[in-house]
Amino acid sequence: MRRHTKAIAYSTILALIGFAFSTHAQMLRGKVFDAQTRQPLPYANLGVRGKSVGGITDATGAFAIDFSKATANDSVVISYVGYQSRAFALHSLAAEKNHVFYLTPTSKELAEVVILSKQEKIILGNDSRSSRHTGWGDFTSAAGRAVGLQIPPPEIPVKINTVFFHLHENEFDSVRLRINFFHVQGTGIVPLAGQQTNVFLTTRQRKGWVAVPLPEALVFDKKDLVVAIEWLDAWAKPRSLDEGGSYMFTLSLGRYEGLHYRREKPNEVVQLTPEALTPSIYLECLAIKK
């Protein structure tokens, strides 16, 4: 009887915590920093694992994210390429407080990469395009949304040299993007092993192929790779409906049958769906000897 009473009391406490969170702790605000340099981390991911709830920090590392669709028992996961992820229970985070989070850099020893042939460029992915397209259509509500495709492993190990994607149309003055890399592992995906640096790009290009050279040596060999373009920020003068309404930023789709990657928010369950048309994204690689 006592155990039953304690169970009821414990359940009541959890219910009250959940009620308090849902009615008061809807917006979570704060800033994310590097634990060593104390510098802010721009465009860090914050989200509830497995749910379409979350967002990203802005260019100064600050965030104000609506977590009203989460529950008090959920945890906020904060992640950034090259840093150890951290998780915090939502019921421990006060809504009225400006939170400060610190992420610790990871230390990984990178394997030496030896190029077999500098002349031979290997193209992997979807280098076709069509009039069909996918993308974004506003300034902020899609921040953290990403689209991409899965690429099967090459016959020989390669170093990813440059990422290309085809712009169908860009109506903004400039757009900030991030190139994300993942490995397929079982039924899910995980960050590409060895990546230590975020691949950011700010473009003013209106249409056509965009080339993004990588700042570090990334090896692609035995596992399927997912390459995705993530929307971070955009700049343009607001315009009325008479002036054209929302701006558009779209990527072309090409006839490359495979798995289309979609993610609305950080840490949610990613959708990989088989389609005849996938985003026009491909990799220019060089053969290597490991």
LINURVEN-V827225 format. One record per pair of residues at least 6 apart in sequence whose ideal C-beta (glycine too) atoms are under 6 Angstrom apart, sorted by the first residue. I is the first residue (numbers start at 0). J is the second residue. Records with the same first field share a line. If there is no record, write none. Layout:
I: J + J
This chain:
16: 71 + 90
17: 70 + 71
20: 71 + 89 + 90
23: 94
24: 94
25: 65 + 67
26: 63 + 65
27: 64 + 66
28: 63 + 97
29: 97 + 98 + 99
30: 60 + 61 + 99
31: 40 + 43 + 56 + 60 + 100
32: 39 + 101
34: 101 + 103
39: 59 + 60
40: 60 + 79
41: 58 + 60
42: 55 + 56 + 231
43: 56 + 79
44: 55 + 78 + 265
45: 53 + 64 + 75 + 77
46: 53 + 264 + 265 + 266
47: 53 + 69 + 73
48: 76 + 266
49: 268
50: 267
51: 263 + 264 + 267
52: 66 + 68 + 69
53: 264 + 265
54: 64 + 142 + 143
55: 142 + 143
56: 62
69: 89
71: 89 + 90
73: 89
74: 86 + 88
75: 87
76: 84 + 86 + 266
77: 85 + 100
78: 84
79: 102
80: 194 + 197
81: 104 + 195
82: 102 + 104
83: 103 + 105
112: 158 + 216 + 287
113: 288
114: 285 + 287
115: 286 + 288
116: 286
119: 286
120: 283
121: 157 + 284
122: 281
123: 150 + 153 + 282
124: 150 + 280 + 281 + 282
125: 253 + 255 + 277 + 279 + 280 + 281
126: 281
127: 253 + 254 + 255
128: 165 + 251 + 253 + 279
129: 252 + 253
131: 252 + 276
132: 167 + 249 + 251 + 252
133: 146 + 250
134: 248 + 249 + 250
135: 141 + 230 + 248
136: 245 + 247
137: 245
138: 233
141: 230
143: 264 + 265
144: 230 + 263
145: 227 + 229 + 262
146: 261 + 278
147: 225 + 226 + 227 + 260 + 278
148: 257 + 259 + 260 + 277 + 278 + 280
149: 223 + 225 + 257 + 258
150: 224
151: 223
152: 221
155: 286
156: 220 + 287 + 289
157: 219 + 284 + 286
158: 216 + 285 + 287
159: 213 + 217 + 219 + 282 + 284
160: 283 + 284 + 285
161: 210 + 212 + 283
162: 178 + 211
163: 208 + 210 + 281
164: 209 + 228 + 250 + 280
165: 208 + 251 + 279
166: 204 + 206 + 207 + 209
167: 249 + 251
168: 206 + 247 + 249
169: 205 + 248
170: 246 + 247
171: 233 + 235 + 246 + 248
172: 234 + 235
173: 201 + 203 + 234
174: 202 + 233 + 248
175: 201 + 231 + 232
176: 200 + 228
177: 199 + 229 + 231
178: 198 + 211
179: 227 + 229
180: 191 + 194
181: 188 + 225
182: 189 + 191 + 222
183: 223
188: 225 + 269
196: 214 + 215
200: 211
202: 209
225: 260
226: 280
227: 260
235: 246
250: 278
251: 279
252: 276
253: 279
255: 277
256: 275
257: 277
258: 271 + 273
259: 272 + 274 + 277
260: 271
261: 270
262: 269
